[in-house]
Amino acid sequence: MELPDAKQFLRNRSERVFQQPQDYATPINLGARLRAKSRSAQSVRCKLPPERDSGAEAESDSQYFNIAKVTHMQFVSIPAGSFMMGCSAGDHECYAEEKPTHRVSITRPFEIGKYQVTQAEYEAVMATNPGYSRGPNHPVDGVSWEDAQKFCEAVNRRGDGYHYRLPTEAEWEYAARGGDNSCRYGSLDVVAWFRDNSGGTTHPVGEKKPNRFGLYDTLGNVWEWVQDWYGITYYGHSPESDPKGPLSGEYRVSRGGSFRGLVRGQARVSSRYIQKPHLRSIVIGFRCVREPVS
């Protein structure tokens, strides 16, 4: 299969994607005043629990709460298996970066967040809430890839027996499909908050129908950061077993679509959205993977 010229495609794609100011840093800056007003009316800041576990050592830094006790993050066990990654059969909306469709094997089971990380969960750990569409159970947005890494690192410092990280792009798509080979695991109106039903804002997680693995909002609400660097031609030569993306790059990848649908069209499980790792967007959040510490 003939692959597109990477430099030319990225140049064209950059013109399409990065000229969407409403999806990037500008709205966050403009929203600062709105957030300041909303804080005076209603705070979604999480409080320390009134009681500590017996024998627990006092912590002076509130960002190192017991994550399981304060935020009740829930995870779903995903079995090992294989699937066809990339453009789904019969999907005519695919971009070149979603091709070629290729078989991927996930060789080990893993646990992934049942929901996108919420604003309450993020603030309980990081002592700040960058969310643009405010609500404790709304997915956190306005976070960069680097911010998501810092969240995982902070949770890992708690030493609860698990290692928290972002999913690889392959893990994310495998979990998001839930065993479904189509471009969407149901009617968008039933499974996702997207441009036609969102009212221009995010919504509390878990209100739409989950996929077969029991995961909510893998389509719509907010794009989700994954671990991988972006490579336009990577699908053409990636390993079949547990691919982890290119070794380096300029952009990181997010997946799943958002409540806006202004870039990359309506939400599909194979669509990919790129952003520099230090930049924040009001349409990007994340969910975590966890694995037992050996």
C-alpha positions as a printed NumPy array, in Angstrom:
array([[  0.   ,   0.   ,   0.   ],
       [  1.393,   3.412,  -0.923],
       [  1.697,   5.641,   2.124],
       [  1.263,   9.434,   1.908],
       [  4.197,  11.777,   2.016],
       [  4.537,  12.36 ,   5.766],
       [  5.812,  15.943,   5.682],
       [  3.206,  17.139,   3.199],
       [  0.355,  15.386,   5.006],
       [  1.397,  16.781,   8.374],
       [  1.683,  20.255,   6.859],
       [ -1.831,  20.022,   5.415],
       [ -3.207,  18.468,   8.573],
       [ -1.626,  21.141,  10.735],
       [ -3.377,  23.801,   8.693],
       [ -6.693,  22.066,   9.282],
       [ -6.212,  21.27 ,  12.951],
       [ -4.242,  24.107,  14.458],
       [ -6.337,  26.839,  12.896],
       [ -9.164,  25.841,  15.247],
       [ -8.541,  28.401,  18.001],
       [-11.689,  27.439,  19.849],
       [-10.151,  24.031,  20.545],
       [ -6.815,  25.249,  21.855],
       [ -5.278,  27.551,  24.401],
       [ -7.292,  30.669,  23.535],
       [-10.586,  29.487,  25.094],
       [ -8.79 ,  28.476,  28.257],
       [ -7.365,  31.969,  28.61 ],
       [-10.704,  33.549,  27.828],
       [-12.399,  31.175,  30.218],
       [-10.214,  32.213,  33.147],
       [-12.498,  35.107,  33.968],
       [-15.549,  32.869,  33.751],
       [-13.921,  30.306,  36.008],
       [-13.035,  32.984,  38.557],
       [-16.673,  34.004,  38.712],
       [-17.873,  30.421,  38.933],
       [-15.527,  29.75 ,  41.846],
       [-17.208,  32.498,  43.864],
       [-20.617,  30.988,  43.163],
       [-19.805,  27.324,  43.572],
       [-16.629,  25.489,  44.433],
       [-15.963,  21.956,  43.269],
       [-12.794,  21.709,  45.33 ],
       [-12.46 ,  18.354,  47.073],
       [-12.013,  18.309,  50.841],
       [ -9.883,  16.084,  53.013],
       [-11.898,  13.223,  54.445],
       [-12.905,  13.91 ,  58.05 ],
       [-11.195,  10.769,  59.325],
       [ -7.917,   9.092,  58.455],
       [ -7.433,   5.359,  58.289],
       [ -6.282,   3.959,  61.608],
       [ -2.536,   4.288,  61.953],
       [ -2.237,   6.412,  58.827],
       [  0.621,   8.853,  58.835],
       [ -0.423,  12.498,  58.649],
       [  0.266,  14.177,  55.329],
       [  1.042,  17.894,  55.154],
       [  0.584,  18.056,  51.378],
       [ -3.065,  17.667,  50.385],
       [ -2.238,  16.514,  46.855],
       [ -1.105,  13.154,  48.253],
       [ -4.504,  11.923,  49.47 ],
       [ -5.43 ,   8.257,  49.51 ],
       [ -6.684,   8.175,  45.928],
       [ -8.933,   5.15 ,  46.416],
       [-10.622,   6.678,  49.468],
       [-11.057,  10.22 ,  48.202],
       [-11.881,   9.782,  44.545],
       [-13.192,   6.213,  44.246],
       [-11.625,   5.739,  40.822],
       [-13.082,   2.626,  39.24 ],
       [-11.3  ,   0.31 ,  36.824],
       [-12.425,  -2.39 ,  34.423],
       [-10.372,  -5.5  ,  33.683],
       [ -9.682,  -5.895,  29.951],
       [ -8.677,  -9.391,  28.752],
       [ -5.775, -10.074,  26.436],
       [ -6.768, -10.495,  22.811],
       [ -6.306,  -9.296,  19.25 ],
       [ -8.201,  -6.9  ,  16.995],
       [ -7.957,  -4.982,  13.743],
       [ -6.599,  -1.539,  14.568],
       [ -7.228,   1.519,  12.414],
       [ -9.88 ,   2.385,   9.86 ],
       [-12.933,   0.17 ,  10.375],
       [-14.398,  -1.794,   7.492],
       [-16.954,   0.32 ,   5.649],
       [-15.875,   3.562,   7.332],
       [-15.57 ,   6.235,   4.633],
       [-14.605,   9.041,   7.041],
       [-11.092,   7.745,   7.75 ],
       [ -7.988,   9.873,   7.33 ],
       [ -4.729,   8.554,   5.892],
       [ -3.187,   8.381,   9.372],
       [ -5.759,   5.704,  10.314],
       [ -4.466,   3.357,   7.611],
       [ -3.502,   0.695,   6.89 ],
       [ -5.825,  -1.35 ,   9.062],
       [ -3.593,  -3.897,  10.781],
       [ -3.858,  -6.707,  13.296],
       [ -2.686,  -5.963,  16.823],
       [ -2.352,  -8.387,  19.713],
       [ -2.611,  -7.233,  23.311],
       [ -0.715, -10.016,  25.033],
       [ -1.501,  -9.221,  28.67 ],
       [ -4.734,  -8.255,  30.426],
       [ -4.846,  -4.763,  31.915],
       [ -7.159,  -2.496,  33.881],
       [ -8.395,   0.801,  32.481],
       [-10.539,   3.523,  34.008],
       [-14.255,   2.842,  33.77 ],
       [-14.727,   6.58 ,  33.313],
       [-12.654,   9.511,  32.145],
       [-10.814,  11.159,  35.052],
       [-13.229,  13.653,  36.585],
       [-12.587,  17.172,  37.796],
       [-13.124,  16.094,  41.407],
       [-10.603,  13.252,  41.021],
       [ -8.061,  15.505,  39.362],
       [ -8.404,  18.241,  41.953],
       [ -8.156,  15.79 ,  44.848],
       [ -4.715,  14.806,  43.576],
       [ -3.369,  17.99 ,  41.991],
       [ -5.049,  20.651,  44.181],
       [ -6.236,  22.529,  41.092],
       [ -9.113,  22.254,  38.636],
       [ -8.399,  23.468,  35.092],
       [-11.834,  22.391,  33.821],
       [-13.564,  24.784,  31.437],
       [-17.046,  23.245,  31.682],
       [-17.269,  23.105,  35.465],
       [-18.713,  20.202,  37.416],
       [-17.14 ,  17.737,  39.875],
       [-18.29 ,  14.715,  37.851],
       [-17.504,  16.229,  34.47 ],
       [-14.332,  14.935,  32.819],
       [-11.335,  17.102,  33.534],
       [-10.297,  19.113,  30.48 ],
       [ -7.76 ,  21.826,  29.859],
       [ -4.952,  19.403,  30.691],
       [ -1.85 ,  18.813,  28.629],
       [ -0.235,  15.436,  28.076],
       [  2.406,  16.531,  30.569],
       [ -0.318,  17.365,  33.113],
       [ -1.77 ,  13.86 ,  32.708],
       [  1.698,  12.405,  33.334],
       [  2.064,  14.451,  36.517],
       [ -1.321,  13.213,  37.739],
       [ -0.261,   9.59 ,  37.263],
       [  3.071,  10.244,  38.968],
       [  1.335,  11.839,  41.956],
       [ -1.01 ,   8.862,  42.339],
       [  1.923,   6.463,  42.029],
       [  3.639,   8.167,  44.959],
       [  0.835,   6.918,  47.166],
       [  2.138,   3.376,  46.792],
       [ -1.248,   1.621,  46.787],
       [  0.115,  -1.485,  45.062],
       [ -0.6  ,  -0.304,  41.529],
       [  1.295,   1.62 ,  38.877],
       [ -0.844,   4.242,  37.107],
       [ -0.135,   5.449,  33.58 ],
       [ -1.779,   6.486,  30.336],
       [ -2.84 ,   3.661,  28.007],
       [ -0.905,   3.025,  24.839],
       [ -2.791,   3.939,  21.698],
       [ -3.288,   0.243,  20.921],
       [ -4.582,  -0.517,  24.429],
       [ -6.962,   2.42 ,  24.207],
       [ -8.472,   1.399,  20.865],
       [ -8.749,  -2.239,  21.877],
       [-10.592,  -1.254,  25.063],
       [-12.705,   1.4  ,  23.327],
       [-13.938,  -0.993,  20.651],
       [-15.063,  -3.498,  23.252],
       [-14.962,  -6.306,  20.708],
       [-16.879,  -4.291,  18.086],
       [-15.372,  -4.034,  14.603],
       [-17.428,  -1.044,  13.45 ],
       [-16.387,   2.603,  13.637],
       [-18.809,   3.218,  16.54 ],
       [-20.063,   0.715,  19.098],
       [-23.583,   2.16 ,  18.903],
       [-25.599,   5.142,  17.752],
       [-23.715,   8.293,  18.717],
       [-26.752,   9.795,  20.393],
       [-26.939,   6.742,  22.663],
       [-23.239,   6.241,  23.476],
       [-21.658,   9.706,  23.265],
       [-21.88 ,  13.406,  23.992],
       [-21.025,  14.981,  20.659],
       [-21.722,  18.078,  18.6  ],
       [-25.418,  17.376,  17.995],
       [-26.477,  16.626,  21.573],
       [-23.916,  18.179,  23.93 ],
       [-25.141,  21.756,  23.934],
       [-21.533,  22.873,  23.524],
       [-20.324,  21.558,  26.862],
       [-19.046,  18.414,  28.552],
       [-21.396,  16.312,  30.679],
       [-20.966,  14.167,  33.802],
       [-19.227,  10.898,  33.023],
       [-21.208,   7.675,  32.824],
       [-24.509,   9.076,  31.557],
       [-24.367,   7.37 ,  28.158],
       [-24.472,   3.683,  27.284],
       [-21.171,   1.846,  27.871],
       [-19.406,  -0.42 ,  25.414],
       [-19.276,  -4.207,  25.825],
       [-16.341,  -3.986,  28.214],
       [-18.351,  -1.661,  30.455],
       [-16.387,   1.505,  29.63 ],
       [-18.201,   4.829,  29.415],
       [-17.536,   7.81 ,  27.141],
       [-14.791,   6.257,  25.043],
       [-16.54 ,   8.163,  22.278],
       [-17.276,  11.837,  22.822],
       [-17.293,  14.125,  25.87 ],
       [-13.516,  14.771,  25.692],
       [-10.647,  13.39 ,  23.66 ],
       [ -8.357,  11.202,  25.769],
       [ -4.593,  11.455,  25.9  ],
       [ -2.691,   8.235,  25.261],
       [  0.981,   7.515,  25.88 ],
       [  2.187,   7.364,  22.261],
       [  4.084,   9.817,  20.135],
       [  2.373,  10.52 ,  16.81 ],
       [  3.723,   9.02 ,  13.601],
       [  1.765,   9.368,  10.381],
       [  3.306,   6.254,   8.837],
       [  3.634,   4.21 ,  12.026],
       [  0.655,   1.965,  11.274],
       [  2.459,   0.712,   8.184],
       [  5.323,  -0.852,  10.147],
       [  4.231,  -1.146,  13.792],
       [  4.806,  -4.488,  15.548],
       [  1.811,  -6.772,  15.892],
       [  2.291,  -7.47 ,  19.598],
       [  1.792,  -4.625,  22.099],
       [  2.858,  -1.681,  19.909],
       [  3.931,   1.385,  21.875],
       [  4.194,   3.988,  19.13 ],
       [  7.243,   5.754,  17.68 ],
       [ 10.29 ,   6.234,  19.881],
       [ 10.136,  10.019,  19.516],
       [  8.145,  12.756,  17.884],
       [  6.768,  16.287,  18.109],
       [  3.126,  15.526,  18.91 ],
       [  1.302,  13.225,  21.312],
       [ -1.924,  11.446,  20.393],
       [ -5.412,  11.67 ,  21.857],
       [ -8.349,   9.459,  20.93 ],
       [-12.134,   9.212,  21.028],
       [-13.586,  12.528,  19.871],
       [-15.221,  15.248,  21.916],
       [-18.417,  17.131,  22.671],
       [-17.551,  19.589,  19.897],
       [-16.579,  17.525,  16.882],
       [-14.938,  20.488,  15.171],
       [-11.78 ,  18.619,  14.176],
       [-11.553,  15.104,  12.751],
       [-15.349,  14.999,  12.334],
       [-17.752,  13.081,  14.545],
       [-16.395,  10.637,  17.094],
       [-15.096,   7.306,  15.776],
       [-12.971,   4.692,  17.539],
       [-10.148,   4.957,  14.993],
       [ -9.893,   8.762,  14.763],
       [ -6.694,  10.377,  16.029],
       [ -6.068,  13.918,  17.245],
       [ -2.606,  15.363,  17.85 ],
       [ -1.269,  18.092,  20.082],
       [  2.131,  19.127,  21.397],
       [  2.605,  17.558,  24.836],
       [  2.865,  20.842,  26.758],
       [ -0.237,  22.461,  25.266],
       [ -3.702,  22.346,  26.83 ],
       [ -7.086,  22.11 ,  25.167],
       [-10.639,  22.408,  26.447],
       [-11.576,  19.298,  24.473],
       [ -8.894,  16.918,  25.812],
       [ -8.855,  14.919,  29.041],
       [ -7.694,  11.39 ,  29.847],
       [ -8.315,   8.114,  31.624],
       [ -5.749,   5.952,  33.372],
       [ -4.534,   2.383,  33.124],
       [ -3.314,   0.652,  36.268],
       [ -1.28 ,  -2.509,  36.704],
       [ -0.133,  -4.318,  39.856],
       [  3.336,  -3.47 ,  41.049],
       [  5.364,  -6.649,  40.926]])
